[in-house]
């Protein structure tokens, strides 16, 4: 066995691990960045980036059709779309990302990491010792339901859904969360006949109800069949077809089945039992990223593996916090335990933005609805001069949630074409705790869709 000493060992070379490692290295620490698959992680090769490359052409075509006088085609051409998707995913080659790791002054280590003792990580025949900290950024893996016949049916996960090089004639999608609805619409617009199977009344159960209803309408407009208030009971594959038996007795037959029923922290094979933790569950951390259940203050975690805010941008934010905290503590600098400093991932509790890149888009930050007596919801149509110009027959809806005791925004949800770029204003208002009376003086440009802020404040009573 080869023993090597570093100041910090980071497990997981995705966006979260890269940010944590880079911030620690920027603080003058030596860092080993361990990755068993591809540097750049899930987001770069099988999630955020390739999925948006598949969604964007369909959204652009639909948007062009809503502007009178713009010549458009009748359908998408999958070949060029797949070529662009492959390019966005760097053709699944992480050579450039590994070179970035080296250029940043870190040491890339290829292989599966296991925590084998205090401040110790073993990768194959290499034992990496950490002077100051080990950081777990191993992300998450698909959560697969226990369905008879599912494994033998060779279903797609999100990886196959974002990397497939041919359009299936028929696609069944199990799960109405973000991955389920995005991929259902992407493949429907590429030419698949898609059937979406969901347990509830509407997709996107974690969002405001009107958001799920609007996305369901958008999916149906693209020919997607939605099976509501049901679930799969069994799955089988024969003669090249997948058969999904539903709880209500209906049978869905498709060429491929995408299982999009959520994800779980990737902690099962990290050796957590060697340090008294339970494998398979999330690593609970404080706002500095420290795993307090482990004595000695040496184990940190960030991103999906913590279960706090499983989104790439929030993971990168937490990774930056962790890297700064470790560098500061290594230098003997005081790290204050208070919110809204560079040493605390406070936003995880108050202002987590998220966008569902369907058509219509859903953009949300903070609370989706009132949770306390002091909260008041204001909800209006996104119907202003800017939306009228943006698309013929534009349909959109906006809700804000206001803490009436402090007179500040605590949540906002936007639904409609191209609302993704509008949510950051709400994020700033929530993080900055901007009083609504002051927000009134943030004058929106005319004619833009941001004029909806004026209408929201008027509806609130300003």
C-alpha positions as CSV (number, residue, x, y, z in Angstrom):
1,X,0.0,0.0,0.0
2,X,1.2,3.5,-0.8
3,X,0.6,6.1,1.8
4,X,0.2,9.8,0.8
5,X,-0.4,12.9,2.9
6,X,-2.6,15.8,1.9
7,X,-4.2,18.6,3.8
8,X,-7.6,17.8,2.4
9,X,-9.1,14.7,0.7
10,X,-12.3,15.3,-1.3
11,X,-14.4,12.3,-2.4
12,X,-16.3,13.0,-5.5
13,X,-15.2,15.0,-8.5
14,X,-18.5,16.5,-9.7
15,X,-19.4,20.2,-9.5
16,X,-19.8,20.1,-5.7
17,X,-16.4,18.3,-5.0
18,X,-14.7,20.5,-7.6
19,X,-15.9,23.7,-5.8
20,X,-15.0,22.4,-2.3
21,X,-11.6,21.3,-3.5
22,X,-10.8,24.5,-5.4
23,X,-11.7,26.7,-2.5
24,X,-9.5,24.7,-0.2
25,X,-6.7,24.8,-2.7
26,X,-7.2,28.6,-3.1
27,X,-6.6,28.8,0.7
28,X,-3.2,27.3,0.2
29,X,-4.0,23.7,1.1
30,X,-2.9,20.6,-0.7
31,X,-5.9,18.7,-2.0
32,X,-6.5,15.2,-3.4
33,X,-9.7,15.0,-5.5
34,X,-11.0,11.4,-5.8
35,X,-13.3,10.4,-8.6
36,X,-14.3,6.8,-9.6
37,X,-16.1,7.7,-12.9
38,X,-15.8,11.1,-14.6
39,X,-14.5,14.4,-13.4
40,X,-17.4,16.9,-13.9
41,X,-19.9,14.5,-12.4
42,X,-23.5,13.6,-13.1
43,X,-24.6,17.1,-14.0
44,X,-22.1,17.5,-16.8
45,X,-22.6,14.2,-18.5
46,X,-26.0,12.7,-17.6
47,X,-28.2,15.4,-15.9
48,X,-28.4,19.2,-16.0
49,X,-26.4,19.9,-19.2
50,X,-27.4,17.1,-21.6
51,X,-31.1,17.3,-20.5
52,X,-31.3,21.0,-21.2
53,X,-29.6,20.4,-24.6
54,X,-32.5,18.0,-25.4
55,X,-35.1,20.4,-24.1
56,X,-33.9,23.6,-25.7
57,X,-34.7,22.9,-29.4
58,X,-38.3,21.9,-28.6
59,X,-38.8,25.0,-26.4
60,X,-37.3,27.2,-29.2
61,X,-39.6,25.7,-31.8
62,X,-42.7,26.2,-29.6
63,X,-41.6,29.7,-28.8
64,X,-41.2,30.6,-32.5
65,X,-44.6,29.2,-33.3
66,X,-46.1,31.7,-30.8
67,X,-44.7,34.7,-32.7
68,X,-46.8,35.6,-35.7
69,X,-44.9,35.8,-39.0
70,X,-41.9,33.7,-38.0
71,X,-41.3,30.8,-40.4
72,X,-40.9,27.5,-38.6
73,X,-40.7,23.9,-39.5
74,X,-43.1,21.2,-38.6
75,X,-40.8,19.0,-36.4
76,X,-37.4,18.7,-34.8
77,X,-34.5,16.9,-36.4
78,X,-33.1,14.5,-33.8
79,X,-29.6,14.1,-35.5
80,X,-28.3,17.6,-35.0
81,X,-29.9,17.8,-31.6
82,X,-28.1,14.6,-30.5
83,X,-24.8,16.0,-31.9
84,X,-25.2,19.2,-29.9
85,X,-26.1,17.2,-26.8
86,X,-23.0,15.1,-27.2
87,X,-20.9,18.2,-27.6
88,X,-22.4,19.7,-24.4
89,X,-21.6,16.5,-22.6
90,X,-18.0,16.7,-24.0
91,X,-18.7,13.4,-25.7
92,X,-18.5,11.8,-22.2
93,X,-14.8,12.5,-22.1
94,X,-13.6,14.1,-18.9
95,X,-10.0,14.7,-20.1
96,X,-10.5,18.4,-20.0
97,X,-12.0,18.3,-16.5
98,X,-9.1,16.2,-15.2
99,X,-6.6,18.7,-16.7
100,X,-8.5,21.5,-14.9
101,X,-8.0,19.7,-11.6
102,X,-4.2,19.5,-12.3
103,X,-4.0,23.1,-13.5
104,X,-5.7,24.3,-10.3
105,X,-2.9,22.7,-8.3
106,X,-4.9,19.7,-7.0
107,X,-4.0,16.0,-7.3
108,X,-6.6,13.9,-9.2
109,X,-7.0,10.3,-7.9
110,X,-8.9,7.8,-9.9
111,X,-10.9,5.0,-8.2
112,X,-13.5,4.1,-5.6
113,X,-12.9,5.8,-2.3
114,X,-13.5,4.2,1.1
115,X,-13.1,5.9,4.5
116,X,-11.0,3.4,6.4
117,X,-10.3,5.3,9.5
118,X,-10.0,8.8,11.0
119,X,-8.8,11.2,8.4
120,X,-8.0,8.2,6.1
121,X,-9.4,7.4,2.7
122,X,-8.3,4.3,0.7
123,X,-8.5,4.2,-3.1
124,X,-7.3,0.9,-4.4
125,X,-3.7,0.4,-3.2
126,X,-3.3,4.0,-2.2
127,X,-4.0,5.3,1.3
128,X,-4.7,9.0,1.5
129,X,-4.2,10.7,4.8
130,X,-5.8,14.1,5.5
131,X,-4.1,16.5,7.8
132,X,-7.2,18.7,8.2
133,X,-10.3,17.3,6.6
134,X,-12.1,14.7,4.5
135,X,-15.0,16.0,2.4
136,X,-17.7,13.7,1.1
137,X,-19.3,15.0,-2.2
138,X,-20.3,11.7,-3.6
139,X,-23.7,12.9,-4.8
140,X,-26.7,10.7,-5.3
141,X,-27.9,7.7,-7.2
142,X,-31.3,6.8,-8.7
143,X,-33.9,5.4,-6.3
144,X,-35.4,2.3,-7.9
145,X,-38.8,1.1,-6.7
146,X,-39.2,-2.5,-5.7
147,X,-41.4,-3.7,-8.6
148,X,-41.7,-7.3,-9.8
149,X,-39.9,-7.7,-13.1
150,X,-38.3,-4.3,-13.1
151,X,-34.7,-5.3,-13.2
152,X,-35.2,-7.8,-16.0
153,X,-37.0,-5.2,-18.0
154,X,-33.8,-3.2,-18.3
155,X,-35.3,0.2,-17.7
156,X,-33.8,3.6,-18.4
157,X,-32.6,5.7,-15.6
158,X,-32.0,9.5,-16.1
159,X,-28.6,8.5,-17.6
160,X,-30.1,6.6,-20.5
161,X,-32.8,9.2,-20.9
162,X,-30.3,12.0,-21.4
163,X,-27.7,10.0,-23.5
164,X,-29.8,7.8,-25.8
165,X,-28.9,8.2,-29.5
166,X,-32.2,7.1,-31.0
167,X,-35.8,8.2,-30.5
168,X,-37.9,5.3,-29.1
169,X,-41.3,5.0,-30.8
170,X,-43.0,4.6,-27.5
171,X,-41.7,5.7,-24.1
172,X,-43.3,5.1,-20.7
173,X,-42.2,7.4,-17.8
174,X,-42.7,6.3,-14.2
175,X,-42.6,9.4,-11.9
176,X,-43.9,12.9,-12.2
177,X,-41.0,14.8,-10.6
178,X,-38.6,17.1,-12.4
179,X,-36.7,14.4,-14.3
180,X,-40.0,12.7,-15.3
181,X,-41.7,15.8,-16.8
182,X,-38.6,17.2,-18.4
183,X,-37.7,13.9,-20.2
184,X,-41.4,13.2,-21.0
185,X,-41.6,16.5,-22.9
186,X,-38.2,16.3,-24.5
187,X,-38.8,12.9,-26.0
188,X,-42.4,13.7,-27.0
189,X,-41.1,16.6,-29.0
190,X,-38.4,14.5,-30.5
191,X,-41.1,12.1,-31.8
192,X,-41.8,9.5,-29.1
193,X,-45.3,8.7,-28.1
194,X,-45.0,9.2,-24.3
195,X,-47.1,7.9,-21.4
196,X,-46.5,9.4,-18.0
197,X,-47.5,7.5,-14.9
198,X,-47.9,9.5,-11.7
199,X,-49.3,8.8,-8.2
200,X,-51.0,12.1,-7.6
201,X,-53.5,14.4,-9.2
202,X,-50.8,16.3,-11.0
203,X,-47.0,16.2,-11.7
204,X,-44.5,18.2,-9.7
205,X,-46.1,17.6,-6.3
206,X,-43.4,19.6,-4.5
207,X,-44.4,22.8,-6.3
208,X,-47.5,25.0,-6.2
209,X,-50.5,23.3,-7.5
210,X,-51.0,25.7,-10.4
211,X,-47.5,24.9,-11.6
212,X,-48.2,21.2,-11.8
213,X,-51.5,21.8,-13.6
214,X,-49.8,24.1,-16.2
215,X,-47.0,21.6,-16.9
216,X,-49.6,18.8,-17.3
217,X,-51.4,21.0,-19.8
218,X,-48.2,21.6,-21.7
219,X,-47.4,17.9,-21.7
220,X,-50.8,17.0,-23.1
221,X,-50.5,19.6,-25.8
222,X,-47.4,17.7,-26.9
223,X,-49.3,14.5,-27.0
224,X,-48.2,13.0,-23.7
225,X,-50.8,10.7,-22.1
226,X,-50.9,11.2,-18.3
227,X,-52.0,8.3,-16.1
228,X,-53.0,10.1,-12.8
229,X,-53.6,8.7,-9.3
230,X,-52.1,5.3,-10.0
231,X,-48.8,3.5,-9.8
232,X,-47.0,0.6,-11.4
233,X,-47.6,-2.9,-9.9
234,X,-45.3,-5.0,-12.1
235,X,-43.1,-4.7,-15.2
236,X,-42.1,-7.2,-17.9
237,X,-40.3,-7.1,-21.2
238,X,-40.9,-9.5,-24.1
239,X,-40.4,-9.3,-27.8
240,X,-38.7,-6.0,-27.5
241,X,-41.6,-4.3,-25.6
242,X,-41.9,-3.2,-22.0
243,X,-45.3,-3.8,-20.3
244,X,-46.2,-1.9,-17.2
245,X,-49.2,-3.1,-15.3
246,X,-50.9,-0.3,-13.3
247,X,-52.6,-0.5,-10.0
248,X,-56.0,0.3,-11.6
249,X,-55.6,-2.7,-14.1
250,X,-54.5,-0.7,-17.1
251,X,-51.6,-1.9,-19.2
252,X,-49.0,0.5,-20.7
253,X,-46.9,-0.9,-23.5
254,X,-43.7,0.9,-24.7
255,X,-40.4,0.4,-26.3
256,X,-38.5,1.9,-23.4
257,X,-39.4,2.6,-19.7
258,X,-37.8,5.5,-17.9
259,X,-37.9,5.1,-14.1
260,X,-37.7,8.6,-12.6
261,X,-38.8,8.0,-9.0
262,X,-36.2,10.1,-7.2
263,X,-32.7,9.8,-6.0
264,X,-30.9,8.9,-2.7
265,X,-27.6,9.9,-1.2
266,X,-24.6,7.8,-2.6
267,X,-23.2,6.7,0.8
268,X,-23.7,2.9,0.6
269,X,-20.1,2.0,-0.3
270,X,-18.1,4.7,1.4
271,X,-17.2,2.7,4.5
272,X,-19.2,4.9,6.8
273,X,-19.6,2.0,9.2
274,X,-15.9,2.2,10.0
275,X,-16.5,5.6,11.7
276,X,-19.8,4.8,13.4
277,X,-22.2,6.0,10.7
278,X,-24.9,4.1,8.9
279,X,-24.2,3.5,5.2
280,X,-26.9,4.5,2.7
281,X,-28.4,7.4,4.5
282,X,-27.6,11.2,4.2
283,X,-24.7,12.7,6.0
284,X,-26.3,15.3,8.3
285,X,-24.2,18.5,8.5
286,X,-24.4,21.9,10.1
287,X,-24.3,25.0,8.0
288,X,-20.5,24.9,7.8
289,X,-20.7,21.4,6.2
290,X,-19.3,19.7,9.3
291,X,-20.6,16.2,10.1
292,X,-21.0,16.7,13.8
293,X,-21.8,13.1,14.5
294,X,-18.2,12.2,13.9
295,X,-15.8,13.4,16.7
296,X,-12.7,15.4,16.0
297,X,-14.1,17.9,13.5
298,X,-12.5,16.3,10.4
299,X,-15.4,15.0,8.3
300,X,-17.4,17.4,6.1
301,X,-19.9,16.9,3.4
302,X,-21.7,18.9,0.7
303,X,-24.3,18.5,-2.0
304,X,-26.9,15.8,-2.6
305,X,-25.1,13.4,-0.1
306,X,-26.4,15.6,2.7
307,X,-30.0,15.6,1.7
308,X,-30.3,19.3,2.4
309,X,-31.0,20.9,-1.0
310,X,-30.3,18.3,-3.8
311,X,-29.7,20.7,-6.6
312,X,-26.4,21.3,-8.5
313,X,-26.3,25.0,-7.8
314,X,-27.0,24.6,-4.1
315,X,-24.4,21.9,-3.9
316,X,-21.8,24.1,-5.5
317,X,-22.7,26.9,-3.1
318,X,-22.3,24.5,-0.1
319,X,-19.1,23.2,-1.6
320,X,-17.7,26.7,-1.7
321,X,-18.7,27.2,2.0
322,X,-17.0,24.0,3.0
323,X,-13.8,24.8,1.2
324,X,-13.6,28.2,2.7
325,X,-14.4,26.9,6.2
326,X,-11.6,24.2,6.0
327,X,-9.1,26.7,4.7
328,X,-9.9,29.2,7.4
329,X,-9.8,26.7,10.3
330,X,-6.5,25.3,9.0
331,X,-5.1,28.8,9.1
332,X,-6.3,29.3,12.6
333,X,-8.8,31.9,11.5
334,X,-12.0,32.3,13.6
335,X,-15.1,30.8,11.8
336,X,-18.1,32.5,13.2
337,X,-21.2,30.3,13.7
338,X,-23.8,32.8,12.5
339,X,-26.0,32.9,9.4
340,X,-25.3,34.8,6.1
341,X,-21.5,34.7,6.3
342,X,-19.2,33.0,3.7
343,X,-18.8,30.2,6.2
344,X,-22.5,29.2,6.4
345,X,-24.8,27.7,3.8
346,X,-27.7,29.7,5.2
347,X,-29.6,29.9,1.9
348,X,-30.4,26.2,2.2
349,X,-33.1,27.1,4.8
350,X,-34.5,30.2,3.1
351,X,-33.9,30.8,-0.5
352,X,-33.4,27.6,-2.7
353,X,-34.1,28.5,-6.3
354,X,-35.1,25.8,-8.8
355,X,-36.2,25.8,-12.4
356,X,-38.1,23.1,-14.3
357,X,-37.2,23.6,-17.9
358,X,-40.4,22.3,-19.4
359,X,-42.7,24.4,-21.6
360,X,-44.2,26.2,-19.7
361,X,-41.2,26.7,-17.4
362,X,-41.6,26.6,-13.6
363,X,-39.2,28.8,-11.5
364,X,-39.5,28.8,-7.8
365,X,-37.6,30.1,-4.8
366,X,-38.3,30.0,-1.1
367,X,-41.8,28.9,0.1
368,X,-44.3,27.8,-2.5
369,X,-47.3,28.7,-0.3
370,X,-48.2,30.2,3.1
371,X,-47.1,28.1,6.1
372,X,-47.7,30.4,9.0
373,X,-50.6,32.7,10.0
374,X,-48.4,35.7,9.2
375,X,-47.9,34.6,5.6
376,X,-50.0,36.0,2.9
377,X,-50.2,34.7,-0.7
378,X,-50.6,37.0,-3.7
379,X,-51.3,35.3,-7.0
380,X,-52.0,36.9,-10.4
381,X,-51.7,36.0,-14.0
382,X,-48.5,36.9,-15.8
383,X,-50.3,39.2,-18.1
384,X,-48.4,42.4,-18.8
385,X,-47.3,44.3,-21.9
386,X,-44.1,42.3,-22.0
387,X,-45.8,38.9,-22.0
388,X,-48.2,40.1,-24.8
389,X,-45.2,40.9,-26.9
390,X,-43.2,37.8,-25.9
391,X,-45.7,35.3,-27.3
392,X,-49.1,35.3,-29.0
393,X,-51.6,34.1,-26.4
394,X,-49.0,34.0,-23.6
395,X,-50.3,32.1,-20.5
396,X,-48.5,32.5,-17.2
397,X,-49.1,32.7,-13.5
398,X,-47.1,34.1,-10.5
399,X,-47.5,33.7,-6.8
400,X,-45.5,35.4,-4.1
401,X,-45.6,34.6,-0.4
402,X,-45.1,37.6,2.0
403,X,-44.2,37.6,5.7
404,X,-46.6,40.3,6.8
405,X,-45.0,40.8,10.2
406,X,-41.6,41.7,8.6
407,X,-43.2,42.9,5.3
408,X,-40.6,40.9,3.2
409,X,-40.8,38.3,0.5
410,X,-40.3,34.6,1.6
411,X,-41.3,32.8,-1.5
412,X,-42.1,33.2,-5.2
413,X,-43.3,30.9,-8.0
414,X,-43.3,31.8,-11.7
415,X,-45.0,29.7,-14.4
416,X,-44.8,30.5,-18.1
417,X,-42.6,30.6,-21.1
418,X,-39.1,31.8,-20.4
419,X,-39.6,32.6,-16.7
420,X,-36.3,31.0,-15.6
421,X,-34.5,34.3,-15.9
422,X,-37.0,36.0,-13.7
423,X,-36.5,34.0,-10.5
424,X,-33.1,35.5,-9.5
425,X,-34.8,38.9,-8.7
426,X,-37.0,37.1,-6.2
427,X,-34.0,35.2,-4.8
428,X,-32.2,38.5,-4.2
429,X,-35.3,40.0,-2.6
430,X,-35.6,37.0,-0.2
431,X,-31.9,36.8,0.7
432,X,-31.6,40.6,1.1
433,X,-34.9,40.7,3.1
434,X,-35.8,43.7,1.0
435,X,-38.9,45.5,2.5
436,X,-41.8,45.5,0.1
437,X,-42.0,49.3,0.4
438,X,-38.4,49.5,-0.8
439,X,-39.0,46.9,-3.5
440,X,-41.6,49.2,-4.9
441,X,-38.8,51.5,-5.9
442,X,-37.1,48.8,-8.0
443,X,-38.8,50.0,-11.2
444,X,-39.3,47.2,-13.8
445,X,-38.4,48.0,-17.4
446,X,-41.3,48.5,-19.8
447,X,-42.3,46.6,-21.8
448,X,-40.8,43.5,-20.2
449,X,-42.4,40.6,-18.3
450,X,-40.7,41.8,-15.2
451,X,-43.5,44.4,-15.0
452,X,-45.4,41.7,-13.2
453,X,-43.5,42.8,-10.1
454,X,-45.4,46.1,-10.2
455,X,-48.7,44.2,-10.5
456,X,-47.8,41.9,-7.6
457,X,-47.0,44.8,-5.3
458,X,-50.2,46.6,-6.4
459,X,-52.2,43.4,-5.6
460,X,-50.5,43.3,-2.2
461,X,-51.8,46.8,-1.5
462,X,-48.9,49.1,-2.2
